[in-house]
Amino acid sequence: MEGYRRRGRDEMKGGGGAYYRAQIGETWVDSADQRSDVQVFRRPDWEMDCRPTTVVPSGEELRGNRGGRSRTAAGGVAHEEVFIWNCVGPPSVLKPLIPPPMKEVSEMPAGGEGDGGKGLQCFPDPGGTAPQMPFFDHILENVLENVLCFLTSRRDRNAASLVCKSWYRAEAQTRIELFIGNCYAVSPSRAVGRFRRVRSLVLKGKPRFADFNLVPLEWGARLTPWLTAMAPAYPCLEQICLKRMTVADDDLFLLACSFPRFRDLSLICCDGFTTAGLAIIAENCRYGIHLSIQGISDRFTTAGLYQFESWFSSTRNLRSLDLIENDVEDDEDEAVDWVSMFPPGNTCLESLVFDCVACPVNFEALASLVARSPFLRRLRVNEHISAGHLCQLMARAPQITDLGTGSFAASGDADDAETALESAFHASKSLSCLSGFRGIAAEYLHIIRPVCAHLTSLNFSYALISPQQLSPVITCCPNLETLWVLDSVGDDGLQMVAASCRKLKKLTVFPLEATEDSEGSVSDVGLIAISAGCRKLRSILYFCQRMTNNAVVTMSQNCQELVVFRLCIMGRHRPDHLTGEPMDEGFGAIVKNCKNLTRLAVSGLLTDVAFAYIGKYGKLLRTLSVAFAGNTDLSLRYLLQGCPRLQKLEIRDCPFGDAGLLSGIDHYYNMRFLWMSSCRLSLNGCEEVARALPRMVVEVIKDMPGIENDSVHKLYMYRSLVGPRNDAPTFVNIL
């Protein structure tokens, strides 16, 4: 099968326009031929910028699945589909399109989708006696596919796919970005069978409480079955983002060898792989660009083609490799020098993040890689990169906008390192995001002041700094929008943030010691200061030991545009530390005044009153986390029956039992998952839910296998299209 466009004398045919020729089997078809068994249709192309023209035998089924080059129509006759590139030439050259013949059928073709035989199907009809298929159906299909290409929100696309069967097919044909929030909610074969043109995949595995070691390591979420299904189906796959998945080195090898255009890999909170797997990715992930010079030799000289080839060869490498909070810890004698495995020559690397890799890296190879990457914009190194090494990297890549500093401590001559580092930051004109600062030397902190005025993001979540050390830096950050700090900065440090960072939109305050009996340094005083000074705040995660209703109410009044509010009062059932009352009114004010709230985390001493507020006003909530709160099952009923958009519900250490669980029977199908741990559930209650909801997977996770009792310590329940998984370990009981 072959299609091309001929130039020169052939363009004189048909009034001087472009001349088209295509081959079907052994037969050549010209654009000027009168062929009753061949029609020409325009189809949007998802590979290149120009539009292809599709030459299709008239008897082929044109609606529905268009994947593949050879298909069999309902009559059992195999046909070929031919694409010829129609980039130049007036459309008047092509003969008028004649709609393919149609006739009524009484049943669907085998393996196809349809309406039970009540519609029209295309069949070969050389005599032309059958009724004609409405040609405008093809036009409307093409228009619909082109319109759907402008839908970027996955929720909008999901809604569009539910309109009717034709929209369902068109949406599947045009979707290039696929998001799967639970790897067990759908089988790999089903996802691949529906979405055939995916270029970007986001896949999530374990529940979020795996971050707190509440999910055993061997629970599941392996990448292998997904890669096995995607390898033959997605030749154009370019990007993969995995979160909380178990990724083996063999998976990384299969990934690197199966997708010729693969460019972007993000691993977030994953486990199972080593530096040997990273070496495979660095060495083998090279996407090739095929440049055909047939027919254009009259436009390019040999020197021009050589320049083209040189440019293409310089872009045949990985574009981004981001390793974020993964468990990558090799034994020191088994670590592989993975950075040296990147190919020589210029790369198209734009992002390299490996701050979670615990073993040292070859600095000479890293410096060489950075120097060979003119497009590098984000670089985050691990704690084995000293301040002196950081200076050299910054000098080789002055274009970096996002820098993770590594240890930010001196090795060798401290005075020389400090001077060199200060010069490097003075020379940097493009930095907007700073992170790292692992093992920070406090006397070095002032060095970053030259770039502070341009910073929009600053991450001190690994830096143990005091309010006095924070002051000279934070007062120079008027444009800061995102800030991570430890609670070691205290209320005084947060007051400085409120006074200096008026544009702040996202604030995260992590605890230095995440224990119930620790003495935290931040409290309601810091929260009130932030709410007064940072009126543009959209998201806050705040760990503390002491809180008041007044502080939370003040936050709800000053920051009414909040979308995410996560207040974690460490300790069990802690009340307002000034009045001793429950925190009901504070959280009630948050859901009442913050109309755009979609994510909420509550803790502290809360009664049914607080959950009644959430059920009444939290109509946009999609994610809700509850810890050490509530007093009866009525609290859980308020949540499940009052929040219509709730997708993810996480509950731990709450006095909710079977009655509360059963109150959500009519709502679980609309949710993505429910997690409950250390509550008052029984096995009988969970079994009753499983019987009532056969399309929900109900998993009971045992902490100590071998001990049989009626209590349920951990429950994970999620929606699935394929039923229970077949790789559950022995400590997981699927009801």
C-alpha positions in Angstrom: 0.0 0.0 0.0 1.5 3.3 -1.0 0.4 6.9 -1.6 2.3 9.9 -2.8 2.0 13.2 -4.7 3.7 13.7 -8.0 5.1 17.0 -9.1 6.2 18.4 -12.5 4.3 17.6 -15.6 1.7 15.7 -13.6 0.5 19.0 -12.0 -0.6 20.1 -15.4 -3.4 17.6 -15.3 -6.8 18.8 -14.3 -6.1 22.4 -14.9 -2.7 22.8 -13.4 -3.5 21.6 -9.9 -1.8 18.9 -7.8 -2.0 15.4 -9.2 -2.7 12.5 -6.8 -2.1 8.9 -7.1 -2.7 6.0 -4.8 -2.3 2.2 -4.9 -4.8 -0.3 -3.7 -3.4 -3.8 -3.9 -2.0 -4.0 -7.5 -4.2 -1.3 -8.9 -3.2 2.4 -9.1 -5.9 5.0 -8.8 -5.4 8.5 -10.2 -7.3 11.6 -9.0 -8.7 12.0 -12.5 -10.0 8.4 -12.8 -13.7 7.6 -12.7 -13.8 4.8 -10.1 -17.1 3.8 -8.7 -15.6 1.5 -6.0 -13.2 4.2 -4.6 -14.2 7.3 -2.7 -12.0 10.0 -1.2 -12.6 11.3 2.3 -10.7 13.9 4.4 -9.7 12.7 7.8 -7.9 14.7 10.5 -4.4 13.4 11.1 -3.0 13.0 14.6 0.6 12.6 13.5 1.6 15.6 11.4 0.4 19.1 10.7 -0.7 18.6 7.2 -4.1 16.8 6.5 -4.2 13.5 4.8 -6.8 12.4 2.3 -8.1 8.9 2.8 -8.9 6.7 -0.2 -11.4 4.0 0.9 -13.2 1.3 -1.0 -16.8 2.2 -1.3 -18.0 -1.0 0.5 -16.1 -0.4 3.7 -17.7 0.5 7.0 -16.6 4.2 7.5 -18.3 4.9 10.8 -16.9 3.5 14.0 -13.5 2.0 14.2 -11.0 3.4 11.7 -7.9 2.0 13.3 -5.6 -0.3 11.3 -4.9 -0.4 7.6 -6.8 -3.6 6.6 -10.4 -4.2 7.6 -13.2 -6.5 6.7 -16.6 -5.1 5.9 -19.8 -6.7 6.9 -20.0 -8.6 3.7 -16.7 -10.4 4.6 -14.6 -8.7 1.9 -11.2 -7.4 3.1 -10.2 -3.9 1.9 -7.3 -1.6 2.3 -7.3 1.9 3.6 -4.9 4.3 1.9 -3.7 7.7 3.1 -2.3 10.2 0.5 -0.9 13.5 1.7 -3.0 16.4 0.5 -0.9 19.4 1.6 -0.8 21.4 -1.7 -3.3 22.0 -4.5 -6.8 23.2 -4.9 -9.6 20.9 -3.9 -11.3 21.3 -7.3 -8.7 18.8 -8.8 -10.3 15.9 -7.0 -13.5 14.4 -8.4 -16.7 15.1 -6.6 -17.3 12.7 -3.7 -20.0 10.1 -4.2 -21.6 8.7 -1.0 -21.0 5.0 -0.6 -24.1 2.8 -1.2 -26.1 1.6 1.8 -28.7 -1.0 2.6 -30.6 -2.2 5.6 -29.1 -5.0 7.8 -30.7 -7.1 10.4 -27.7 -7.7 12.6 -24.4 -6.2 13.5 -21.1 -7.4 12.0 -19.2 -9.7 14.2 -17.2 -7.8 16.9 -18.6 -4.4 15.9 -20.5 -1.8 17.8 -23.9 -0.6 16.7 -27.5 -0.2 17.5 -28.6 -3.8 17.4 -29.2 -3.9 13.7 -31.7 -1.1 13.5 -29.3 1.4 11.8 -27.6 1.4 8.4 -24.3 -0.3 7.6 -22.0 0.0 4.5 -21.9 -3.0 2.2 -20.3 -3.5 -1.2 -22.9 -2.7 -3.9 -21.2 -2.3 -7.3 -24.6 -1.9 -9.0 -25.5 1.1 -7.0 -29.1 0.0 -6.4 -29.0 0.3 -2.6 -30.1 3.5 -0.9 -27.4 6.1 -0.5 -25.8 6.7 2.9 -26.3 10.4 4.0 -23.0 12.1 3.1 -23.5 14.8 5.7 -23.1 12.1 8.4 -19.4 11.9 7.4 -19.1 15.7 7.5 -20.7 15.9 10.9 -18.4 13.1 12.2 -15.3 15.0 11.0 -16.6 18.3 12.5 -17.3 16.6 15.8 -13.8 15.1 16.0 -12.2 18.4 15.2 -14.4 20.2 17.8 -13.6 17.5 20.5 -9.9 18.1 19.9 -10.3 21.5 21.7 -11.6 19.8 24.9 -8.7 19.6 27.2 -10.4 18.9 30.5 -10.9 15.2 31.1 -14.1 15.8 32.9 -15.5 17.7 29.9 -14.4 14.8 27.7 -16.0 12.2 29.9 -19.3 14.2 29.8 -19.1 14.4 26.0 -18.6 10.7 25.7 -21.9 10.1 27.4 -24.0 12.0 24.9 -24.6 9.2 22.5 -22.7 6.3 20.7 -21.3 8.5 17.9 -19.9 11.0 20.5 -18.6 8.1 22.5 -16.6 6.8 19.4 -15.5 10.3 18.4 -14.2 11.1 21.8 -12.3 7.9 22.0 -10.8 8.5 18.6 -9.6 12.0 19.5 -8.3 11.4 23.0 -4.5 11.6 23.2 -4.2 12.2 27.0 -5.5 9.4 29.2 -5.9 9.7 33.0 -6.6 6.6 35.1 -6.9 7.4 38.8 -6.9 3.7 39.9 -5.0 1.1 38.0 -7.5 -1.6 39.2 -10.6 0.4 38.1 -10.2 -0.8 34.5 -8.3 -3.6 32.8 -5.3 -2.6 30.6 -6.9 -4.4 27.6 -10.2 -2.5 28.0 -8.5 0.9 28.2 -6.2 0.1 25.2 -9.1 -1.2 23.2 -11.2 2.0 23.6 -8.5 4.6 23.4 -6.2 3.8 20.4 -4.4 7.1 19.9 -3.0 7.9 23.3 0.2 9.9 23.5 0.2 10.7 27.2 -0.7 8.5 30.2 -1.2 9.3 33.9 -1.6 6.1 36.0 -2.1 5.9 39.7 -1.8 2.9 41.9 -1.8 2.5 45.7 -4.1 4.6 48.0 -2.7 7.9 49.3 -2.3 6.5 52.8 0.6 4.4 51.4 2.6 7.6 51.9 2.1 7.1 55.7 3.1 3.4 55.6 -0.5 2.3 56.1 -0.5 0.2 53.0 1.9 -2.9 52.9 4.7 -2.7 50.3 3.5 -5.9 48.5 -0.1 -4.7 48.2 0.1 -4.5 44.3 -0.2 -1.8 41.7 2.4 -3.3 39.4 3.1 -1.6 36.1 3.9 -4.8 34.2 0.4 -5.7 32.9 -0.1 -2.2 31.7 3.1 -2.0 29.7 2.4 -5.5 28.2 -0.9 -4.2 26.9 0.3 -0.8 25.7 3.5 -1.8 24.0 1.9 -3.1 20.8 -1.1 -0.6 20.9 0.6 2.7 21.5 3.5 3.2 19.1 3.1 7.0 19.4 3.2 7.1 23.2 5.4 10.0 24.4 4.7 10.6 28.1 4.0 8.5 31.1 3.4 9.7 34.7 3.1 7.0 37.3 2.1 7.7 40.9 2.4 5.1 43.8 3.0 2.3 41.3 5.4 -0.7 41.7 7.9 -0.3 38.8 10.5 -3.0 38.3 13.7 -2.6 36.3 12.3 -5.0 33.7 9.4 -2.6 33.3 11.7 0.2 32.6 13.5 -1.9 30.0 10.2 -2.7 28.3 9.2 0.9 28.4 12.5 2.1 26.9 12.4 -0.5 24.1 8.7 -0.5 23.2 7.9 3.1 22.5 10.1 4.7 19.8 8.8 8.2 20.4 8.9 8.1 24.2 10.2 11.3 25.7 8.9 12.1 29.2 8.9 9.9 32.3 7.7 11.0 35.7 7.7 8.6 38.7 6.1 9.9 41.8 6.1 7.9 45.1 6.9 4.7 43.2 9.0 1.8 44.4 10.6 -1.4 43.0 13.3 0.0 40.7 17.0 0.7 41.1 19.7 2.7 39.4 20.1 -0.1 36.9 16.6 0.7 35.6 17.5 4.4 35.4 20.5 3.5 33.3 18.2 1.6 30.9 16.0 4.6 30.5 18.9 7.0 30.0 20.6 4.8 27.4 17.6 3.5 25.4 14.9 6.2 25.4 15.7 7.9 22.1 12.8 8.8 19.9 13.7 8.8 16.3 12.3 11.3 13.7 12.0 9.9 10.2 12.8 12.5 7.6 11.8 11.4 4.0 13.6 13.4 1.4 11.9 11.8 -1.6 10.4 14.4 -3.9 12.0 17.4 -2.2 15.6 17.1 -3.6 14.8 20.0 -5.9 14.3 22.3 -2.9 17.2 21.4 -0.7 20.9 21.2 -1.4 23.1 18.5 0.0 24.4 20.9 2.6 20.9 21.8 3.7 19.9 18.2 4.1 23.0 17.6 6.1 22.1 20.4 8.4 18.6 19.0 8.7 20.0 15.5 9.6 22.3 17.1 12.2 19.5 18.9 13.8 17.2 15.9 14.0 20.0 13.7 15.4 20.5 16.3 18.2 16.9 15.8 19.4 16.9 12.0 19.6 17.0 11.8 23.4 14.8 11.8 26.5 13.1 15.1 27.1 12.3 14.8 30.9 13.2 12.3 33.6 11.5 13.3 36.9 12.0 11.1 40.0 9.9 12.6 42.8 9.8 11.1 46.3 10.5 7.5 45.1 12.1 4.7 47.0 15.4 4.4 45.1 18.0 3.0 47.5 20.7 0.7 46.0 23.4 -0.9 48.1 26.5 1.1 47.6 28.4 -1.7 45.9 25.4 -2.4 43.5 24.7 1.2 42.4 25.0 1.8 38.6 26.5 4.9 37.1 23.2 5.7 35.3 24.1 9.4 34.5 26.9 8.2 32.3 24.5 6.2 30.2 23.0 9.2 28.5 24.1 9.3 24.9 26.9 11.6 23.8 26.2 14.8 21.9 23.6 17.4 22.4 20.4 16.3 24.0 16.9 17.7 24.1 16.7 17.2 27.9 14.4 19.8 29.5 13.9 18.4 33.0 16.0 16.2 35.2 14.9 15.6 38.8 16.7 13.0 40.9 16.7 14.5 44.4 15.2 11.3 45.9 18.0 9.0 44.6 20.0 8.2 47.7 23.3 7.0 46.2 26.0 9.3 44.8 26.2 10.1 41.1 29.1 10.6 38.8 29.5 14.4 38.9 31.8 14.6 35.8 29.1 12.8 33.8 26.4 15.0 35.3 28.3 18.2 34.5 28.9 17.0 30.9 25.2 16.1 30.5 24.1 19.5 31.7 26.5 21.2 29.4 25.2 19.2 26.4 21.6 20.1 27.2 20.9 23.6 25.9 17.1 23.2 26.5 17.4 22.2 30.2 15.0 24.3 32.3 14.6 22.2 35.5 17.4 20.5 37.4 17.0 19.1 40.9 20.0 17.2 42.2 20.4 15.0 45.3 22.1 15.6 48.6 25.5 14.2 47.3 25.9 17.4 45.2 27.9 19.9 47.2 27.8 23.7 47.0 30.9 23.7 45.0 29.5 21.3 42.5 26.3 23.3 42.3 28.3 26.3 41.2 29.7 24.4 38.3 26.3 23.2 37.2 24.8 26.6 37.3 27.7 28.0 35.2 27.1 25.3 32.6 23.3 25.9 32.4 22.5 29.6 33.0 19.1 29.1 31.3 17.7 27.0 34.2 14.5 28.3 35.8 13.8 25.6 38.4 16.8 24.5 40.5 17.0 21.9 43.3 20.2 22.7 45.2 21.1 19.4 46.7 22.8 19.6 50.1 23.7 23.3 49.9 26.6 22.7 52.2 30.3 23.1 51.6 32.9 20.4 50.9 36.5 21.4 51.2 37.4 25.1 51.4 34.2 26.7 52.8 35.2 30.3 52.1 35.9 29.5 48.4 32.7 27.6 48.1 30.7 30.4 49.6 32.3 33.0 47.3 31.7 30.8 44.2 28.1 30.1 45.1 27.4 33.8 45.7 28.8 34.6 42.3 26.7 31.9 40.7 23.5 33.3 42.1 24.4 36.8 41.2 24.9 35.7 37.6 21.7 33.8 37.5 19.0 35.9 35.8 16.3 33.3 35.0 15.6 31.4 38.3 12.0 31.4 39.4 11.8 28.2 41.5 14.2 27.0 44.2 14.1 23.8 46.2 16.5 21.3 47.8 18.5 22.7 50.7 19.1 19.3 52.2 21.6 19.4 55.0 21.7 23.2 54.6 24.5 25.3 56.2 22.6 28.2 57.7 25.4 30.7 57.0 24.8 30.0 53.2 21.2 30.9 53.2 21.7 34.6 52.5 23.5 33.7 49.2 20.2 33.2 47.4 19.0 36.7 48.0 20.0 38.0 44.6 17.4 35.8 42.9 14.6 36.2 45.5 12.9 39.1 43.8 12.1 36.8 40.8 11.1 33.7 42.7 7.6 32.4 42.4 8.2 29.1 44.2 10.4 28.4 47.2 10.7 25.0 48.9 12.3 24.8 52.4 10.6 21.6 53.4 14.0 19.9 54.0 15.6 22.9 55.6 15.7 23.2 59.4 15.8 27.0 59.7 14.8 29.4 62.4 12.7 32.6 62.1 15.9 34.7 62.3 17.4 32.7 59.4 14.3 32.9 57.3 13.9 36.7 57.7 16.6 38.0 55.4 15.4 35.7 52.6 11.6 35.9 52.8 11.5 39.7 53.0 13.1 39.8 49.5 10.4 37.6 47.9 7.5 39.9 46.9 6.4 37.7 44.0 6.3 34.4 45.8 3.2 32.3 45.0 4.2 28.9 46.4 6.0 28.2 49.7 6.9 25.1 51.6 8.5 25.4 55.1 8.9 23.3 58.3 7.2 24.4 61.4 10.6 25.3 62.8 10.1 28.8 61.4 7.4 29.3 64.1 4.6 31.8 64.2 7.2 34.6 63.9 8.4 33.2 60.6 4.8 32.9 59.3 4.1 36.5 60.3 7.1 37.6 58.2 5.7 35.6 55.3 2.3 37.3 55.6 4.0 40.7 55.6 6.2 40.1 52.6 4.5 37.7 50.3 1.2 39.3 49.4 0.8 37.2 46.2 1.1 33.9 48.0 -1.4 31.3 46.6 -0.1 28.0 48.1 1.3 27.4 51.5 2.5 24.2 53.1 3.8 23.9 56.6 5.2 20.5 57.5 6.0 19.3 61.0 9.6 18.8 62.0 8.4 15.8 64.2 5.2 14.3 63.1 4.2 12.8 66.5 1.3 13.4 68.8 3.3 14.5 71.8 5.7 16.8 70.0 5.7 20.5 70.7 5.0 22.3 67.4 6.2 25.8 66.9 3.2 27.0 64.8 -0.3 27.6 66.1 -3.4 29.7 65.5 -1.3 32.8 65.7 0.5 32.0 62.5 -2.7 31.0 60.7 -4.4 34.3 61.5 -1.3 36.2 60.3 -1.3 34.3 57.0 -5.0 34.9 56.4 -4.6 38.6 57.0 -1.6 39.1 54.8 -2.1 36.6 52.0 -5.6 37.3 50.7 -4.9 35.5 47.4 -4.3 32.2 49.1 -5.9 29.2 47.2 -4.4 26.2 48.9 -3.1 25.5 52.4 -1.7 22.5 54.2 -1.1 23.3 57.9 0.3 21.0 60.6 0.1 22.2 64.1 -0.5 21.2 67.7 -2.7 24.1 68.9 -5.6 25.7 67.0 -8.7 27.8 67.8 -12.1 28.2 66.1 -11.5 32.0 65.9 -8.4 31.4 63.7 -10.2 29.1 61.3 -13.2 31.4 61.1 -10.8 34.3 60.3 -9.2 32.3 57.6 -12.6 31.6 56.0 -13.5 35.3 56.0 -10.2 36.6 54.7 -9.4 33.9 52.1 -12.8 33.1 50.6 -11.2 31.9 47.3 -9.7 28.8 49.0 -9.9 25.7 46.9 -7.9 23.4 49.2 -8.0 23.6 53.0 -6.1 20.9 55.0 -5.7 21.5 58.7 -4.0 18.7 60.5 -4.1 19.1 64.3 -1.7 16.5 65.5 -3.0 14.6 68.5 -6.2 12.8 69.1 -9.4 14.8 69.5 -7.8 18.1 70.4 -10.3 20.9 71.0 -9.9 24.7 70.7 -6.9 25.2 73.0 -8.3 28.4 74.4 -11.9 27.6 75.0 -11.8 23.8 75.2 -14.8 23.6 72.8 -15.0 21.4 69.7 -13.7 22.8 66.4 -17.1 22.5 64.8 -17.7 26.2 64.2 -14.3 26.7 62.6 -14.7 24.0 60.0 -18.3 25.0 59.5 -17.2 28.5 58.6 -14.7 27.1 56.1 -17.3 25.1 54.1 -19.8 27.9 54.4 -17.7 30.9 53.3 -15.3 29.2 50.9 -17.6 28.5 48.0 -15.0 27.0 45.7 -13.6 24.4 48.1 -12.9 21.1 46.5 -10.5 19.4 48.9 -10.8 19.4 52.7 -8.9 17.7 55.5 -10.4 17.9 59.0 -9.0 16.9 62.4 -9.3 17.7 66.1 -12.2 17.4 68.4 -15.3 17.4 66.0 -18.8 16.3 66.7 -21.7 15.5 64.4 -22.4 19.2 64.1 -19.2 19.8 62.1 -20.1 17.0 59.6 -23.6 18.3 59.3 -22.1 21.7 58.2 -19.9 19.8 55.7 -22.8 17.9 54.3 -24.9 21.0 54.0 -22.4 23.4 52.4 -19.7 21.2 50.9 -21.4 20.7 47.6 -18.3 21.0 45.5 -16.1 18.8 47.7 -14.3 16.1 45.7 -11.7 14.9 48.2 -12.2 14.7 52.0 -9.8 13.4 54.6 -11.0 12.8 58.2 -8.6 11.9 61.1 -9.3 11.6 64.8 -12.8 13.2 64.5 -16.5 12.5 64.8 -18.5 10.9 67.6 -21.3 8.8 66.0 -22.2 7.1 62.7 -24.4 10.1 62.0 -21.3 12.0 61.0 -20.5 9.7 58.2 -24.1 9.7 57.0 -24.0 13.5 56.7 -20.9 13.3 54.5 -22.1 10.6 52.2 -25.6 11.9 51.7 -24.7 15.6 51.6 -21.7 15.9 49.3 -22.9 15.0 45.8 -19.5 15.4 44.1 -17.5 13.5 46.6 -15.0 11.2 44.8 -12.4 10.3 47.4 -13.1 9.8 51.1 -10.3 8.9 53.5 -11.0 8.2 57.1 -8.6 7.0 59.9 -9.0 6.6 63.7 -12.6 7.6 63.8 -15.5 6.0 65.8 -17.5 5.1 62.6 -19.0 1.6 62.4 -21.1 -0.6 60.2 -24.2 1.7 60.4 -22.2 4.6 59.0 -20.7 2.4 56.3 -24.1 1.1 55.2 -25.6 4.6 55.1 -23.6 5.2 51.8 -24.9 2.3 49.9 -26.6 4.6 47.4 -23.6 6.8 46.9 -20.5 4.6 46.6 -21.0 3.9 42.9 -20.5 7.7 42.3 -17.2 7.7 44.2 -13.7 6.6 43.1 -12.8 5.0 46.4 -13.3 4.9 50.2 -10.5 4.2 52.7 -11.2 3.5 56.3 -8.6 2.4 58.9 -8.7 2.0 62.6 -12.4 2.5 62.8 -15.1 0.3 64.2 -16.0 -1.9 61.2 -16.9 -5.5 61.3 -16.4 -8.2 58.6 -20.2 -8.7 58.5 -20.8 -5.1 57.7 -18.2 -5.1 54.9 -19.7 -8.3 53.4 -23.1 -6.7 53.4 -21.8 -3.8 51.4 -20.1 -6.2 48.9 -23.3 -8.1 48.4 -25.3 -5.0 47.8 -22.8 -3.4 45.4 -21.4 -6.1 43.1 -19.5 -3.6 40.9 -17.6 -2.3 43.9 -14.4 -4.1 44.9 -14.3 -4.4 48.7 -10.8 -5.2 50.0 -10.1 -6.0 53.7 -6.4 -5.6 54.4 -5.0 -7.6 57.4 -2.2 -6.2 59.4 -1.3 -9.6 60.9 -2.1 -12.4 58.5 -3.1 -15.7 60.2 -5.1 -14.1 63.0 -8.8 -14.5 62.2 -11.4 -12.2 63.9 -14.5 -10.3 63.0 -12.9 -6.8 63.2 -11.7 -5.0 60.1 -8.7 -2.8 60.6 -8.3 -1.5 57.0 -11.0 -1.3 54.4 -10.3 -0.1 50.8 -13.3 0.0 48.5 -13.2 1.2 44.9 -15.2 1.2 41.8 -14.1 -1.2 39.0 -15.4 -2.1 35.5 -13.6 -5.5 35.6 -14.4 -6.8 39.1 -11.8 -8.1 41.6 -8.2 -8.1 40.7 -6.3 -11.4 40.3 -3.0 -10.4 41.9 -4.1 -9.8 45.5 -1.6 -10.9 48.1 -2.5 -13.3 50.9 -3.1 -10.5 53.4 -5.8 -8.9 51.2 -9.2 -10.5 51.4 -11.6 -9.4 48.6 -15.2 -9.9 49.6 
